[in-house]
């Protein structure tokens, strides 16, 4: 993991780590540097990294073999090609083979001379312009992806199309209306109280936007403003099909940081951490720049705007893991370990990062706070629907006529989003299945779109809100290819911490790849995954598979039960 900040400020995050005797951050930084110097397997270079940081070899071999950024071979030119759902749907899964042909190297390998390496990743946040890849840290996207990487076509990395469909944006005020940042925090920190911020957020009914939908004020209250509390801004947006967090971190980084400052103030936290996934290099750069500027403007530091409030903020780079976006796995990764989910209790709000009380809030959740504190929680609560208030960024994939990110009120009919905002599918294509809420969210048919965009409404149809990414599957996608794609994602991204998910996801892929009916074995496997998996990743796999099978009907007979 890589961090940046003004050299003169007190490094509270490192001090916290050192007090616990865990040099995890230094280990992850060292692993990241070492990986760029060799195409060899981690077993050959990770032990030396551990020795340099005073740790046993196993301490480095664990994360080095777990995180995609470390485990994948790296040539002098390293290309990461996206194989996530939107890119799969854009080219019917053909683009990785096209890239392999153009570059002369197989996905997952490096060329014999170490000149180039090719890695499959999920996802790069270019779902609106799929397929996509990163050439080093330079994004490339569009139908001529292989040609771009080979130098035969001009490189493209289009910005995210973003629009407000509410009339008064909560999240996109700067992007669509030019609202200046940092209008709330200076007033609150100099003349407000932590209780006032907490009360407004409680009145708003705001729920977490990272997928779980837990009430934000309740999570803050659980931390109890205990000494040493840490607030983590979770920008590890891993759901293929969603790029809302990437949009906010690139276009509205000050709004995210202002929300983080308000959350720290309400929770009595003097330390904030922003985790940005490594698949988002431009977002990482923007967040780092915004943090440096925030210190220069007095928003962070030992004495924020001349008050006795101290707030330090770090930007940390992830290392490539879907499950590490789950809050306990995220904390494990920040501590330098494998990003595996941990049993609860204890909950992070009591025992989190380095044992300190830790509040983890999604980037979009935090970006809502300046509007709520400025306009009032009751005003926010009048938007959306009764139990799910406010607005949400909805991301539409490349198959739509008008792909992009739209801010809508929760409760907006899904059909309006798909047809009115998205314009239906491009090129007269037929919508066969709509994936909602990521690869483990769920699928709906074109006839089942009369449902409100809420967690409850979607759950009633066998889907999930998640990050609210919408990926359209048209008639070009073969049903069994779609089924295998879901199982490939599950098998590749399972953290391996529990046997039901680790073994079950691989067995499911075997069943999906066989030319045989799923039968009774799938019924047993689905029950084990749903009931015995440690975290929501494994528990959601059966529901996602069954919803896909229902969408395709008889063409996936045997998988819907």
LINKAKA-V269830 format. One line per field, one symbol per residue. ss: DSSP state (A for helix, B for strand, O for the rest). phi: phi as a letter, one per 20 degrees, with the letter a starting at -180 (. if undefined). burial: I if it has 24 or more other ideal C-beta (glycine too) atoms within 12 Angstrom, else O. Layout:
# LINKAKA-V269830
ss=???
phi=???
burial=???
This chain:
# LINKAKA-V269830
ss=OOBBOOOOOOOAAAAAAAAOOOOAAAAAAAAAAAAOOOOOOAAAAAAAAAAAOOOOAAAAAAAAAAOAAAAOOOOOBBBBBBOOAAAAAAAOOOAAAAAAAAAOOOOOBBOOOOOBBBBBBOOOOOAAAOOBBBBOOBBBBOOOAAAAAAOOOOOOOOOOOBBBOOOOOOOOAAAAAOOOOOOOAAAAAAAOOAAAAAAAAAAAOOBOOOOOOOBAAAAAAAAOOOOOOBBBBBBOOOOOOOOAAAAAAAAOAAAAAAAAAAAAAAAOOOBBBBBBOOOOAAAAAAAAAAAAAAAAOOOOBOOAAAOOOOBBBBBBBOOOOOAAAOAAAAAAAAOOOOOOOOOOOOOOOOOOAAAOOBBBBBAAAAAAAAAAAAAOAAAAAOOBOOOOBOBBBBBBOOOBOOOBBBBBBOOOBAAAAAAAAOOOBAAAOOOOBBBBOOOOOBBBOAAAOOOBOOAAAAAOOOOOOOOOBBBBBOOOOOAAAAAAAAAAAAAAAOOOOOAAAAAAAAAAAAAAAOOOOOAAAAAAAAAAAAAAOOOAAAAAAAAAAAAAAAAAAAAAOOOOO
phi=.ccbrgfeefeffffffffemcffffffffffffffebdffggecfgfffffdmdfgffefgffeefffefffcefdddddfdffffgffclmefgfffgffembegncdfgemfbcccecbcdmdffcfebbddmdefcbpfegffffenecffcbffffcbdddnbfeddgffdcmffeledggfffecdcfffffffffffmgdgeepfmffffffgfffmlffngcddeedefdfgodbfffgffeecffffffffffffffemedcccdedfffdgffffffffffgffffenfcpfcflmeeedbdcddcefcnaffffffffffgffendfedfdfcffegfdbcflnegcddcfgfgffffgffffeoffffffemcgecendbedddegfffcfqdcecegnfgfffffeefemmeflmfdfebdecnnfderccefedeebffbffffffdndbflemeddeddffefgfffffffffffffdgfnfcfgffffffffffffeeecffmfffffffffffddffcfgffegffffffffffemffcgndef
burial=IIIIIOOOIOOIIIOIIOOOOIIIIIIIIIIIOIIIOIIOOIOOIIIOIIOOIOIOOOIIIIIIIIIIIIIIIIIOIIIIIIIIIIIIIIIIIIIIOIIIOIIOIOIOIIOOOOOIIIIIIIIIIIIIIIIIIIIOIOIIIIOIIIOIIIOOOOOIIOOIIIIIIIOOIIIIIIIIOOIOIIOIIIOIIOOIOIOOIIOIIIIIIIIIIIIIIIIIIOIIIIIOIOOIIIIIIIIIIIIIIIIIIIIIIIIIIIIIIIIIIIIIIIIIIIIIIIIIIIIIIIIIOIIIOIIIOIIOOOIIIOOIIOOOIIIIIIIIIIIIIIIIIIIIIIIIIIIIIIIIIIOOOOOIIOIIIIOIIIIIIIIIIIIIIIIIIIIOIOOIIOIIIOOIIIIIIIIIIIIIIIIIIIIIIIIIIIIOIIIOIIIIIOOOIOIIIIIIIIIIIIIIIIOIIOIIIIIOIIOOIIIIIIIIIIIIIIOIIOIIIIIIIIIIIIIIIIIIIIOIIIOIIIIIIOIIOOOOOIOOOIOOIIOIIIOOIIIIIIIIIIIIIIIIIIIIOOOIOIIIO
